[in-house]
Amino acid sequence: MSGLHIKKTGKAYLLNESDMEGMVFNTPVPFFDAPVSCGIPKDTGDVPAVWMMMPDDILGANDTYCTRAKGDSMIGANIMPGDLLVMEMVPEYHSHDIVLADIDGERTLKTYYLAENGEQWLIPSNKKYKARRIDGTMNVRFLGKVKAHLRHDPQDTMAHIMESIEEARAQMAVEQAQSEDFKKLVISPACADKVVGRLHELSDGKQKPRDILMPLRAAMEAGAIRRPTWAEYGSEFGFKRTSKTSLSDYTDPTKNKYADEQQFWSLVDIFRSLIAR
């Protein structure tokens, strides 16, 4: 720990959601998505960084990075599990700085304190934990001090954003392929067994009958396939043709508790008969 110049503390400040209003997040800062232990030191390892945009207002003149806090040993300093920590790599550390210390390869967030007798301490901000004196048997490095901590992240990480987008695109591609495949089977003069088999696949515990009906109804509305007549429905599915009965009555679950299942299987039979003609 030699070479430290101890000065009066400059406290890190907490930014709440309201504090960040009006700030311009225009400076890229590396973010290491490995929580910093605020309890018993635990090696977080070197995790490849992604980037976050941060406002210049809270950045210092030195290299800066962001990481995540966990544990409850620093709650007295208002650092809560999950807070986003803005860490500054300073050339000198002040007594009372909240620092990220690497102790024999294990990392922990604590308050650094230099006593009048020259002893150096790492102090938790929770009475459940004990202070730890730094002695000559320890290999200790400081990896930055807390410049600021954010209770609400100003933005999601780019890696998570891109991962979410890719997952959504993949799901959309699957749904689009299913929809196109289904439309081809229904619209083309395909074998009736293939149509019914495809309907079975789509509904086999993965989608509800109502979900399967969506492309069917869309195809009918678009005129790609004709709407079945009442005679083709028949009375075997629990609905009789009367002056007060309509197709919407038949398909409305509030009026027919079997609407989803009955409409699904009736349409299977109807499309099978239509394609077989």
Buried (B, 14 or more C-beta within 10 A) or exposed (E): BEEBEBEEBEEBEBBEEEBBEEBEBEBEBBBBBBBBBBBEBBBBEEEEBBEBEBBEBBBBEEEBBBBBBBBBBBBEBEBBBEBBBBBBBBEEBBBBBBBBBBBEEEBBBBBBBBEEEEEBBBBBBBEEBEEBEBEEEEEBEBBBBBBBBBBEBBEEBBBEEEEEEEEEEEEEEEEEEBBEBBBEBBEEEEEBEEBBEBBEEBBEEEBEBBBBBEBBBEBBEEEEBEEBEBEEBBEEBEBEEEEEBBEEBBBEEEEBEEBBBBBBBBBBBBBBEBBEE
